[in-house]
Amino acid sequence: MKHTANTKYNVLITGASAGIGKELADIFAANRHDLVLVARSEEKLDSLAVKYAIQYGTKAKVIPLDLAEPEAPDKLFEQLHEEGVQVTALVNNAGFGNYGYFKETALQKELDMIQLNVVALTHLSKLFLQQLTPGKSAKILNVSSTAAFPPAGPLMAVYYATKAFVQSFSEALATELQQDNISVTALCPGPTETNFQDEANLRGSGLFSKQFIADAQSVAQAGYEGMMAGEVVVIPGIQNKITALTAQLMPRSFVRNMVKRVQEKRS
C-alpha cells in the first residue's frame, strides 16, 4: 500500500509532547497533515500547536490527558466524536519503561506501564478503527521497540513483555486489515536519545552506550516514511536490524543472558 503525495491525514498522536512522539508531530505538521496531540502536558502541547500554525498553517487540536488512566481512551474517543473530529491516522506512541530486578521494582509503576503500553494502545486501536474507513488508505503506527525481539528482557522484564505484545498485535492487525486497505506499521527503535532513559532509570546501563544511541528525529523520520509506504515493520539503523535478527536466530538462553549483560549498569 503506497501513500500518494496529495493524501492529507488527520493524525492522532499520543505522547506527542516529547521524544519520538514530538518528532513525529513535527514531521506530520511539516507535511501539512492536521493533528490531534495527546499528552499529559497541556503547556507543551499548546506551544507545539502555536508553532505548527505559524510555521506550516497546520491545525493541531490539543487534548491534555493521562492515558495511563483506564478510562482515558474512552474519554478521548468520546470527546472527538462529540466534536465531529474524524481521525484518519492513529499514532500510538505513548509509553515508558522501568529498570531493575522485578522483585525490587514498584508494582504500581509496572501496572501503569502495562496499562499505557499495552491496554491503552489496544483500546485506542479498537475505538478508532471504527473511524478508519476501509478503502481510504487509513493508517496506524504503533511504536514498538527492538526490545520486542529477544525472548526476554532481564532487568526490564515488564517493559520487554509489553513491547513483545505491541509487536505481535501490530503484525497480526496489519495482516487482518490488508483487505480493508488500512495499513498498520510497527516502528521498532533501539536505544534513542530521549527522556526515556531518565524516566526508566537507565542511565549507566550498557544499553545506552554512546555508539548505539540514535537521535529521535531520525527514528521518527523512518517511522513516518514507513507508515506512509505501508510497511509493516520498520527497524531504523543497521545495528538495530542486526540486533533484532540475532535475537531471533540465536539460542534463547544465550540471548536472555546477553540482554542481561548488556543492560547491567556500568556505574
N, C-alpha and C positions, 0 to 999 in steps of 0.2 A: 504494500500500500504506500503510495507516494503522496507527498504534500505538494500542492500546487502553490505557486508564488502568490496568487491573489486570495488564498484562503485566509480569512480572519477569524480567530477564535476568541471566545470569552473564557478566559482561563482562571480557574480557581487554584490558588497556590497556598498550601498550608506551610507553616513555619517560614513565612515569607520575610521576616524582619532581619534575618542574619544568615551568614554562611551560604551554603549551596542554594537554599531557598531564595535568599535575597538576590544572588547572582542570576538565578533563573528568572526572577521577576524583572531584573534589569534587561535581560535578553529578550524576553517576551515583549516588554514595553518598547524597546528599541525597534522591534519588528512590527510595531503598531497593533499588537493584539490588546484587547481590553482585558482588565484584570479584576479579580476578586482576591484581595490579600487578607490572609487569616494568620494571626499570631497573638501572643499574649500582650505584646507591647503596642498600645494604640499610638503612642507618640512616634515610634519608629515607623509604623505603617503610614501614618499621616504624612510624615516627611517624604517617604517614598512616593506617595500619591501626588503630592505637590510637584516633586521633581519630574515625574513622568508626564504630568500635564504640561509643564513648562517646556521641557526638552523635546517631547515627542508628540504632544497633543493626544496622549493616550489616557483613556478613562480608567481609573482604578478605584474600586469600591473597597473600603476598609471595614473589616469586622474583627474587633479585638475579642479573642476567645481562647480559653484553655481547653484544647482538645483532649487533655488527659482526664477531663471530667466526663463521666459516662453519658450524660445527657447532651453533651455539646454537639455531636454530629446532627442529631435531630433538630436542635435549635438552629444550627446553621442552615440546614436544608429548608426548614420551615420559613425562616426569615427571607431567604432568597426567593422562595416560591411565592410568598405573600407580596413581595416587591416586584414580582414579574421578571426576575433576573434569570436568564436562560444560560446555563453553563454548557459549553461545548467541548471543553478540555479540562481534565482534572489532574492536578499535580499533588500527589500525596508525598510530601517531603518531611513533614514534622516528625521528629523522633529524637531520642537521646540514648546514651549508653551509661554503663556503670562498671567500674573496675574493682576487682577484689575477689577474695575467696567467698563463695556463696554462703558458707556457714557464718561469715562475719559481716556480710553486707546488709543494708537496711531493707527489710521486707517491703515496706510501703513504696520505696523508690522503685523497686523491681516490679511491683504490681502496677504502679503508674506507667512504667516503661512498657509493659505488656499492653496496657490499656491504650497508650498512644501509638506505639509502633505497630501493633497488630490489630487490636479491636477497632480503634478509630479509623484506621486505614480501610479495614474490611467494611465497616459500617458506612463510611462515606462512599466507597465504591458501589455498594449496593444501592444506596439512595440516589446517587447521581447518574447511575446507569438508566434510571427512569427518564432522565432528561437527554441522554446522549442518543441521538436519533440514528437508527440503523440506515446505512447507505449515505450518510452525510460526512464521512471521514472524521468522526469524533475520536477523541484520544484520551488515554490515561497514561500518566507517567508515575510509577512508584519508585521512590528512592530506596533501593536495596543496599547491598554492600558486598565487597569481596568476602566479608565475614559469612556470607550465605553459603559459601562453597566447601569449607572444611567440615568434617563430620562433627566437630565440636569446638568450642572456644574457651578453654580453661582460663580462668581469671576474668572472663566476661561471659559467663555461661548463659545468662538470660538474654543478653544483647544478641549474641550469635544465634541463639534459638529464634529470636524474633525475626532476624533477617533471613534465616532459612525459611521461615513461614512466608515472608514477603516475596521471596524469590519463587517458591513453589506456587503460591497463589497467583502471582503475576503471570507466570508462564502458562498455567492452566487456563486462566481467564483469557489470555491472548489467543489461545487455541479455540476456546469456546466462541469467541466473538469474531473470528475471522469471517464467518458467513454474514455478519452484520456490518462489515466494513468499519468496525471500531477497533483501533489498534491499542494494544497495551504494551508498554515498554518498561522494563526493569533497568534502572540505572544503578550500576554496581561500582561505586568508587572505592578505592583503597584509602589509606590514611590521607587526609586532606586538611589543609591549614584553615581551621575554623575555630569557633569556641567549643566545639565538641569535646576536644581532649581535656579542657579545663573542667567542663561540666561532668565529664566521666571520670575525673581524677586519673587521667592517663599520662600526665607529664612525667617524664623519666622512663616511660616504657620504651623498650626497643622497637615497638610497633611504629613509633613516631621518630625514628632516626631520620636525620635531615635528608639523606639521599632519596628517601622513599616518599616524601610528603609532596602531594600535588597542591596546586592552588585552586581555590573554589571556583574561580571564573572559568578555567579550562574544563573542569569537571562539568559545570553547568552547561557550557557550550556543547560538549559532547552529548549530554543528555538531551538538550534541545534539538540538536541535529538528528539524533537517533529517533527521538519521538516523532519529529516531522517526517522522517523517512519510513516510519512504521516498523522500525527494528524492535525485536522482542527483548534482546539482551544487549546492553551497552556496558562495556568494561573499559573505562578510559585508561590509556597508558599501557605500554608493552609489559612493564614489570607486573602490573596488576593482572594482565591476561595470563602471564606465566604462572603467577601465584594461584589463580583460580584453576588453571588446568592441572597444576601439580597437586593441588588439594584433592582433585577428583581421581587422579591416576595412582598416587602413592598409597601404600597400606594405611588403613585408617588409624592404627595405633601409632604409627610413625608421625602422621600429620597431627594428631592430638598433642603429642609430646612436643613437636616442633612449634606449634602455636603457643603452647605454654612457655617455652624457652624464649620465643620472640617477644612475648608480652610481659615477661618479668621486668621489673624496674631495675634500671642500672644505677640509680642514685636515690 
